[in-house]
Amino acid sequence: MRIIVQRVSQAAVSTGGAVSGRIGPGLLVLAGFEDADGDGDIDWMVQKLLRLRIFADAAGVMNRSVAETGGEILAVSQFTLYASTRKGNRPSWGRAARGEVSQPLFERFLSRLAAELGRPVASGVFGADMQVSLVNDGPVTLAIDSRNPE
């Protein structure tokens, strides 16, 4: 499982002009899955994401998590995180899990995030052509991979 996390002052996702998810200050999370991913990857990622200390404390130091700040989360499924550009200029999506595999994984990810956070998590529409808008705060952007924890 791979995610791109962006600390935002606001973010929204829409499909066909209709907004499906919108948040104020918090995290925009782009999430991708491969066939080998499972509950262990989801659990690890949820814990890592909710405990990331990337929000400022009273001294202005990144020392608080989204849970501590009361921030919101907007999660968007993003199969392109598993693109391979090794051969030529047209990306290959061979490592990305097919929809019938990745959709249940994404839904479990959303459910566990909401349960651990204690409030709903906004999301896009799985498999749809979405438009994502955001105001990156900082900017702070992190890439995290459950198979390559750094």
N, C-alpha and C positions, 0 to 999 in steps of 0.2 A: 504494500500500500504506500502510495506517495501522496503528499499534500504540499501545496504552496499556501503559506499563511501570510496574510497581509493585515497589519494593524491599520484600522480605518477609523475615520471620524464619522463616515457614513458609507453605505453600500446598498445596492439594489440589483435585482435580476428580474428581467422581463422576458416574456415570450409572446411574440405577435402583438406587441404593444401593451400587453397586460402584465402588471407587476405581480410576480409570484412570491417574492421575498424582499424585505427591506429592513435594514437595521441602522441604528445610530452608532455611537462609539462601540468598538469591539473588534471582531476578527472576521475577515472574509477568508474562507477555506475552500480551495479548489482541491478536490479529492479524486484520485485515480486508483484503479485496482488492476491486478493481474490475476490469472487463474489460480496461482498458488496461495493467494491471500485467504485468510480465514478469521475466525473469532479472535485468535491470539494477536493477529496484526491489528485488528480493530480495537481491542482492549488496550494494547500498548499505545496506539496512536491517540485514543481518547485521553488516557492518563497524561501523556506527554503534552498534548495540546492544551488541556485545561490547567496544567501546572506551569506552562511557559511563562517566565517572568519577563514580559516585554512591555509592561505598562509602568509609567513613572510613579514613584512613591513621593512623599512630601518633599524630599530632597532633590527630586528631579532625576533620580536614578531608576533605570529599568529594573524594578524589583517586585512588581506585583503581577498577578495572573489575571486573566479575563474573569475568572470566578470571583477573585477578591475585589475587582473593580465594579462588578455588576454589569460588565459589558455583555453585548449580544454577539451571537454567531450567525453568520450566513454561510451555508455550505452549498457548493455547486459541484455536481459530478463532472469530471474532466478527464475523459479517456486519453486525451492528447498528452498527458503527463508521461505516458509510456511510449512516446514517439522515438523511433530510431532514425537518425540521419546519417548513419555510417556509410550507406551506399547511395551515392547520387544526391540529388536535391529534393526529391519527393519523399516526405516522411513515410515510414512504415509503421503500422499500428499493431504488428504481430504480437507484441508482449501484452497489450491491453486486453483485459478480460472482456469477453462478449457480453452483450446486454443481459442475457439470461443468467449470467454469473455475477456481473457487477451490480445490477440493480438491487438484488437482495442484500449484497454486501453494503451498498450505500445506504439502504434503508436501515440496516442494523447499526451502521455508524451514526446515522441521525438519531435513532432511538436511544442509543447508549450515551451520546453526547447530551441529549436533553435530560436523561435520567440523572447523569452525574452532575450536570450544571444546575438542575433543579428548576429549569424553565424551558419553554419551547425554543427550538432552533429553526430559524428560517432557512428555506432552501429554494433551489431552482426546480425546474421540471425535468425529471430524468429523461435523457435521450432527445430532448428538444433543442432546437436552434435558439440559443439564449443570448441576450445582450446583458452584459454585466457592467455596471457603472460603480465607481468607487472614488473616494478621496483617501489616498494612502497617507496615513499619519506618520510622519517621521522623515522620510519613509522607512518603514520596517517591513521587510519581506524575507521569509525563511522558507527553505525547501527541506522537507523531512521525509525520510524513507524508512519504513519499518524493517526492511531487509538490510539496511545500511545505517544503523543508528550512529550519528556523529555528535 
